[in-house]
Amino acid sequence: MSEFTTTELEAAQKAILSQIRKNEKISGTLSQKRPPRASQMAMVSQNLKVFYIASSMIAKALNEDHSNNHSKEELEKALQALPLFIQKIEKVRPKFREGTSQHTLAIRRIEAFQIASALIEKELCSY
């Protein structure tokens, strides 16, 4: 059994899927720019990989998916990247007034990334 409740996992999955949709839209927009923005595309692509891994770890914890299509190296890279996302959000969070949608979204994303990090760590222990 997971150390997180189903409600926590579902909320985390929702936040991660939101990040995925946002980054997929950004990727589509960047690919249409002339000239293409290769460095930005690479960054968005790397972010998406991390978010896909985070989402699959949460799905596994929710017993929705039992496959592990990620190598140890991919999991380690994702585990390194997630704290950086948390730091970025923590940096801008004070700019959002408490109770606003931006503040709530920031908190939910931080919690989602923390949950994903814990699940990835747990997965890495099984290697």
Buried (B, 14 or more C-beta within 10 A) or exposed (E): EBEBEEEBBEBBBEBBBBBBEEBEEBBEEBEEEEEEBEEBBEBBEBBBBBBBBBBBBBBBBBEEBEEEEBEEEBBBBBBEBBEEBBEEBEEEBEEBEEEEEEBEBBBBBBBBBBBBBBBBEBBEEEE
